[in-house]
Amino acid sequence: MPTPNAPPHTRHPADILGVTSAASDKEIKRAFLLKAKQFHPDVNKDADAPRKFAKINEAYETLGNEQKRRIYDATGMSSND
């Protein structure tokens, strides 16, 4: 579900990690570790892997930090925007 104030071209960090927006910290961390392992450029030789890996890291930075997550939920913007 898109965040109300998010720019239309962005995906919710939860979608990037493959969790719900109500996911627990434990679920977020587990999803991050699985995705990061799958798309790490040293493991995945796909030309798009570095970009996907960066998006996964950005999503985790937002959702893995309670304060940043609250800001994102309220404004639709991460600290990286």
Secondary structure, 3 states (H helix, E strand, C coil): CCCCCCCCCCCCHHHHHCCCCCCCHHHHHHHHHHHHHHHCCCCCCCCCHHHHHHHHHHHHHHHCCHHHHHHHHHHCCCCCC
